[in-house]
Amino acid sequence: MKHFSKIETNRLTLTKLSPDQAGDSYVKWLQDPEVTQFLELRRLKPQNLTDIRSYINKVNADETAMLLGIFDSSNQIHIGNVKVDSIDYLNKRCVLGLFIGEKSYWSKGLACEVISGVTEYCFKVLKLNLVEAGAYASNKASIKTFLKSGYIEEARYRNYWEFNGSYDDHVVLIAYNE
Ligand SMILES: CC(C)(COP(=O)(O)OP(=O)(O)OC[C@H]1O[C@@H](n2cnc3c(N)ncnc32)[C@H](O)[C@@H]1OP(=O)(O)O)[C@@H](O)C(=O)NCCC(=O)NCCS
């Protein structure tokens, strides 16, 4: 995404992630089953720094995506990522996903700050009509976070994800610009 500088929330700074900002903590997050249990990347082979950096380069080269690092504004520590992709200027919509890898930062309302800040950017700067997110139905924290950030549950697809030897529903969450 060209011309993007940063999004600031109360406690966080979101900036375009560059490959050199990925460090050992990023590798550790992707190896933590508690972090990845509801993410499709849990199915990937174990990711090393080279894999992660080439992923960042790939997304950064995509004109329809923006990958932002989530940084603690008080100490600049990288705590996770948020990605907007499938940006469609004709139909005026996009898809948002995030993870906070540093678990000591969970349950402090930070995901709500990220979602609200990025969604506002999508509406006010990108002028989109809607932002879509999706979650495994078992991912109660994620669903609660999106609902608290103004999203509504717009659909639920049954048995959508293979999950722990069974199947989990997929919850479609939408924020409308209205
Ligand atoms: C899901 C995630 C983004 C939430 O981030 P967070 O900063 O901890 O979220 P918040 O603090 O803004 O809110 C979490 C809410 O969920 C609640 N919650 C946490 N675990 C829960 C559970 N198992 N059941 C129900 N609610 C839960 C918290 O109590 C909190 O609610 P509250 O503010 O009313 O107390 C974070 O845990 C994460 O990155 N997880 C791993 C990756 C992931 O699942 N990403 C989302 C993919 S759709």
The ligand as an SDF file (V2000), in Angstrom:
LIG
                    3D

 48 50  0  0  0  0  0  0  0  0999 V2000
   -8.3430  -12.5890   19.7900 C   0  0  0  0  0  0  0  0  0  0  0  0
   -7.3850  -11.4740   20.2010 C   0  0  0  0  0  0  0  0  0  0  0  0
   -7.1110  -10.6060   18.9580 C   0  0  0  0  0  0  0  0  0  0  0  0
   -8.0360  -10.6480   21.2900 C   0  0  0  0  0  0  0  0  0  0  0  0
   -7.1230   -9.6240   21.6430 O   0  0  0  0  0  0  0  0  0  0  0  0
   -7.2200   -8.8460   23.0600 P   0  0  0  0  0  0  0  0  0  0  0  0
   -6.4340   -7.5900   22.9500 O   0  0  0  0  0  0  0  0  0  0  0  0
   -6.8730   -9.7870   24.1410 O   0  0  0  0  0  0  0  0  0  0  0  0
   -8.7540   -8.4870   23.0660 O   0  0  0  0  0  0  0  0  0  0  0  0
   -9.4880   -7.4250   23.9940 P   0  0  0  0  0  0  0  0  0  0  0  0
   -8.7210   -7.2600   25.2830 O   0  0  0  0  0  0  0  0  0  0  0  0
   -9.7370   -6.1970   23.1500 O   0  0  0  0  0  0  0  0  0  0  0  0
  -10.8570   -8.1370   24.2800 O   0  0  0  0  0  0  0  0  0  0  0  0
  -10.8980   -9.5040   24.5170 C   0  0  0  0  0  0  0  0  0  0  0  0
  -12.2500   -9.7960   25.1750 C   0  0  0  0  0  0  0  0  0  0  0  0
  -12.5030  -11.1720   25.0290 O   0  0  0  0  0  0  0  0  0  0  0  0
  -12.7190  -11.7100   26.3040 C   0  0  0  0  0  0  0  0  0  0  0  0
  -12.2820  -13.0960   26.2790 N   0  0  0  0  0  0  0  0  0  0  0  0
  -11.0110  -13.5670   26.2970 C   0  0  0  0  0  0  0  0  0  0  0  0
  -11.0320  -14.9300   26.2480 N   0  0  0  0  0  0  0  0  0  0  0  0
  -12.3550  -15.2850   26.1780 C   0  0  0  0  0  0  0  0  0  0  0  0
  -13.0330  -16.5300   26.1100 C   0  0  0  0  0  0  0  0  0  0  0  0
  -12.3640  -17.6930   26.0390 N   0  0  0  0  0  0  0  0  0  0  0  0
  -14.3790  -16.5200   26.0860 N   0  0  0  0  0  0  0  0  0  0  0  0
  -15.0650  -15.3470   26.0920 C   0  0  0  0  0  0  0  0  0  0  0  0
  -14.4760  -14.1250   26.1390 N   0  0  0  0  0  0  0  0  0  0  0  0
  -13.1230  -14.1090   26.1870 C   0  0  0  0  0  0  0  0  0  0  0  0
  -11.9330  -10.8490   27.2370 C   0  0  0  0  0  0  0  0  0  0  0  0
  -12.4080  -10.9540   28.5640 O   0  0  0  0  0  0  0  0  0  0  0  0
  -12.2340   -9.4860   26.6640 C   0  0  0  0  0  0  0  0  0  0  0  0
  -13.5270   -9.0510   27.0150 O   0  0  0  0  0  0  0  0  0  0  0  0
  -13.7530   -7.8500   28.0620 P   0  0  0  0  0  0  0  0  0  0  0  0
  -13.0340   -6.6620   27.5020 O   0  0  0  0  0  0  0  0  0  0  0  0
  -15.2310   -7.6620   28.1100 O   0  0  0  0  0  0  0  0  0  0  0  0
  -13.1500   -8.3180   29.3440 O   0  0  0  0  0  0  0  0  0  0  0  0
   -6.0490  -12.0380   20.7420 C   0  0  0  0  0  0  0  0  0  0  0  0
   -6.3370  -12.8930   21.8040 O   0  0  0  0  0  0  0  0  0  0  0  0
   -5.2670  -12.7880   19.6950 C   0  0  0  0  0  0  0  0  0  0  0  0
   -4.5360  -12.1780   18.9340 O   0  0  0  0  0  0  0  0  0  0  0  0
   -5.3810  -14.1290   19.6710 N   0  0  0  0  0  0  0  0  0  0  0  0
   -4.6270  -14.9740   18.7570 C   0  0  0  0  0  0  0  0  0  0  0  0
   -4.9320  -14.7450   17.2880 C   0  0  0  0  0  0  0  0  0  0  0  0
   -6.3980  -14.6770   16.9580 C   0  0  0  0  0  0  0  0  0  0  0  0
   -7.1870  -15.5100   17.3670 O   0  0  0  0  0  0  0  0  0  0  0  0
   -6.7530  -13.6500   16.1530 N   0  0  0  0  0  0  0  0  0  0  0  0
   -8.1020  -13.4020   15.7000 C   0  0  0  0  0  0  0  0  0  0  0  0
   -8.3890  -14.1660   14.4710 C   0  0  0  0  0  0  0  0  0  0  0  0
  -10.0380  -13.8480   13.8960 S   0  0  0  0  0  0  0  0  0  0  0  0
  1  2  1  0
  2  3  1  0
  2  4  1  0
  2 36  1  0
  4  5  1  0
  5  6  1  0
  6  7  2  0
  6  8  1  0
  6  9  1  0
  9 10  1  0
 10 11  2  0
 10 12  1  0
 10 13  1  0
 13 14  1  0
 14 15  1  0
 15 16  1  0
 15 30  1  0
 16 17  1  0
 17 18  1  0
 17 28  1  0
 18 19  1  0
 18 27  1  0
 19 20  2  0
 20 21  1  0
 21 22  1  0
 21 27  2  0
 22 23  1  0
 22 24  2  0
 24 25  1  0
 25 26  2  0
 26 27  1  0
 28 29  1  0
 28 30  1  0
 30 31  1  0
 31 32  1  0
 32 33  2  0
 32 34  1  0
 32 35  1  0
 36 37  1  0
 36 38  1  0
 38 39  2  0
 38 40  1  0
 40 41  1  0
 41 42  1  0
 42 43  1  0
 43 44  2  0
 43 45  1  0
 45 46  1  0
 46 47  1  0
 47 48  1  0
M  END
$$$$
